[in-house]
């Protein structure tokens, strides 16, 4: 049976030593984030994840979800855990104070979401998606929805979903067929089929609020394949009286199927059929305003803007699921490597009293484990840094800092989504590999981590789409402003530290990696405009360079801090020494791979495009 | 529902154009291997795999194997397919003529095994393991076993297994606890628990012949942790009368459990309990002889030598399962990419009559697919070359050629096992990724390819063990003789072709890759002796360089041939042009990665070993 211990110590290191969040008293809510406070919140969250969620992870996978008489049954214990989650207030960490929430900044909410996902990814998606739906409703809904619906969702009495994908379209949403029809009384009815709806139905709450995108007719009254006709609607599973908030009966929403999937089996992935269902058009709460190009943003699609606003956070959340998968798999891989006896160290017996040495003595086993941990802790540092930037972007009084934070968080988001989930899958596989044949056996739990982690590369925009978003939009938008901001930060760090002999093993590789990132970016600028396929062909390699170099930057910063702490004398010797080992690993064994990726990127598109589709 | 079309055309290209096997009339059985003959065999095998095995792949995964009243029930249709397999003679392709087999060389048997594994890996393991058990019995068994047991196995009336692993030991077999005790009448009884026994029990045959390793007492009569006390036994599930071959009743072998696994669920992976079971000691058929060091090889362990002799073939077979997984996943990925409509090409609309372009227009989707195919066809070329070397090593009249073939096939075997199965898993994941969210849904079959392919990296010696075998044994044995032989071949090819302008895009990268392989090998020679952990730390990177460069060598040879065919004029224009595209891919996008691996290899062991085990 696998186990999990939440990495609270590492979060506290990131919050209070690397980011020093408590010093940003100018940002709302940050003044209260003293180490005592964050420690108490994280310890409480850790206890809940370790003791309530983790024990249901394997049983939830084995039992799965079942559609019985039109209702989805979740695995044993999930309903009680969902109630305990709400009772503990864990779903309200980041919720607005008007809703009774703690309104804590996203460093806290994302830290908690990592722990929840490590403990039980399939379960954590239910409150996670409900929270996303709540956020979208809060941003776009009318007053009665805030009063009667959002409150119930915040209390965990009701759940929520996000309904985007249809059988024939996911990424290309303009092709969607789900339609909303305005009735004579001005209300809307919605019809269509949505698929891959996480938590689309279940038995844990009395109602489920579906946040659905669907088409309205264009100005000629026709339904067309045009993204501007896609609108945002609230469709409750059970109808709600707008005046009182009482449930008045079922809406025309039915569950067509619960998908059988590779993993996250404890989460009900549903096909939902909307059959002339009562729908509420979400026009957004912001007043009409002129866009950059002078056009008036039509109020009918303003709700969509509200919804898309949520999606950066959602991609961040999925990236963090990649970290979460790597963390829990790593912990169990280490436990096995310390216990399992086989063979003898290549450099002489290490366990003379035993029949063999623990396999931790083998360099290649250590490579698998250290590689995973170096990814996990480097990625966690970047995730917390970007979570912090979210707050800066929203609330800093300094406009330049605000804009930089917005630019950087936009730039890093597709990297976090795609690179972290690829590496998280790799880490889950690495720890499964440490188990040898025992890793392939379901009872041992390792293969579940692999199956669960695999979804992260796919949902919330497949990783190839993220890579394209990075090179074709985020790196190049506004004349590459975000890229230049980031590169200036990298250069400043390198310049500041390259004279320091102790930092040389870290700054040297960072500089090499940064050189290759710059080389790839320069190639992109010169060649993409000539042939956009070059951008597509190079996108994944550039994503990998970007992710590797950015974690090298985080590791160099953590190494600097660790060197200072060790020099100053600290009781946590092992903690900082390990950070240096992990930083060394990243520089010695991950940064070198950028050499290959930059060559690949510069190979361009011709070799990929020369074959006719029919000849594949 | 996934589909499969066996790559017969590619096998025929490899046999008759690249390897020109029919010209080796000096090798037994090769004179008959005309294109007509091999084509007929492969077409027949393809038809069987496509029509009988493939349709049972997904249903076998869904149903799995179940232990009912002590007997394992295989999925619906497996028993009939096993009979059809035997009736078609597919289990006798490589079997000795004395047993009614076709005695065909391993190029044919491995080609067929790739097709069977693509069609249905879980099923193909039953006849595959039976064949391995038969081979071991034929090599080591007494006359009555050949007459009464091997014949039944060859006919497919009885099946067989290989029983090595125990709960606490897999790789480190000297720790095993299973013991054989000689009775007063000279016979043996065997007791212990074996795990991970593929096809350990099932309902497809009347008897199962277990080939078991177990300990005998040492000269002082004690059971000790010493590999020299491990011996080889035949333990039938049902007892057999040595005089008549009749089944006389059950032996004391029971199935403790059928493991629940990540994949290959149609194959029964059993825990087998031997409780004072009747066992036959296999001493091998060769007369006693002196080993290299002058010691007399004890007859009691000669059977072990016979068994280990099988293991090179088994590792080769697993490597080919990696190719098989990549091939079938690729085919289905292509079909989806050609059909699925989403978005528009980055360089303008390609499907103006449709609502969107097929996703095959996107460079990153092509990267995923071409990468898989370039691996699959390069790996198949190497696998068939090494299969051919097996025959040369066994039967060439030229002693130098025989020795070289033996050296090279030994050298390449761990690479084929580990590198091919890693890349096969990667290819299965790549094609699953092409499906986006639909790849995660079980009905579509893509995630099964990933789950099934994952075992290949684990069984028959986990890939880390293969990497260590490569650097610590195969590359360095006999003063690095095999390595030097291989490098001479690479150098000769480069020298012969580097003046050819058309070959420059292939020879240039091959030369670069070879340079890095040489650099890594040189580093290993200089540093491993100082500290063996350096070999362990560098092993996986060297494995990756070795695999990548060796496939580059195969691709350069195939490119040369394709250029010549196109120049000479051929009806198969598309076939040879595609080979050039795939060769280009390998040179442009795989060889560059060797730059990173060689740096990693040279980083040495210190960074991996500095952390105390307790601080992981």
Interface residues (C-beta under 8 A of the other chain):
Chain A: X165 X168 X169 X170 X171 X172 X175 X196 X225 X259 X260 X261 X262 X263 X334 X337 X338 X341 X342 X343 X345 X346 X347 X355 X356 X358 X360 X361 X362 X363 X364 X365 X366 X367 X368 X369 X370 X373 X429 X432 X433 X436 X437 X439 X440 X441 X442 X443 X447 X450 X451 X454 X455 X457 X458 X459 X462 X463 X464 X467 X468 X472 X531 X532 X533 X535 X536 X537 X539 X540 X574 X577 X578 X581 X584 X585 X588 X589 X592 X593 X594 X595 X596 X597 X599 X600 X603 X605 X607 X608 X609 X610 X611 X613 X614 X615 X616
Chain B: X165 X168 X169 X170 X171 X172 X175 X196 X225 X259 X260 X261 X262 X263 X334 X337 X338 X341 X342 X343 X345 X346 X347 X355 X356 X358 X360 X361 X362 X363 X364 X365 X366 X367 X368 X369 X370 X373 X429 X432 X433 X436 X437 X439 X440 X441 X442 X443 X447 X450 X451 X454 X455 X457 X458 X459 X462 X463 X464 X467 X468 X472 X531 X532 X533 X535 X536 X537 X539 X540 X574 X577 X578 X581 X584 X585 X588 X589 X592 X593 X594 X595 X596 X597 X599 X600 X603 X605 X607 X608 X609 X610 X611 X613 X614 X615 X616
